[in-house]
Amino acid sequence: MPVKKSAVKALKQSKKRNARNVARKNQIKNLKKKLETAIKDNKKEDAIKLLTQMYKILDKAAQKKTIHKNTAARRKARITKRVNKLK
């Protein structure tokens, strides 16, 4: 356990940030699963709605530095490519 006051505060901040980052990453994972099932079931309208949500969440995560901006861009590009292949 930290002894100094500043170390205690740093630990609290670290735990808070970690919880926030984990929540954001879980949100991304859950939405990705929903998108995957929509693509698998060939539901283009649902996939497009979910895609806009996915963009928003990935951009926010990149902005808050939960994930790297290039990672967000790569994920958006790959999932968009799959949605665009739907008929």
Beta strands, then each sheet from edge to edge (+ up, - down):
end
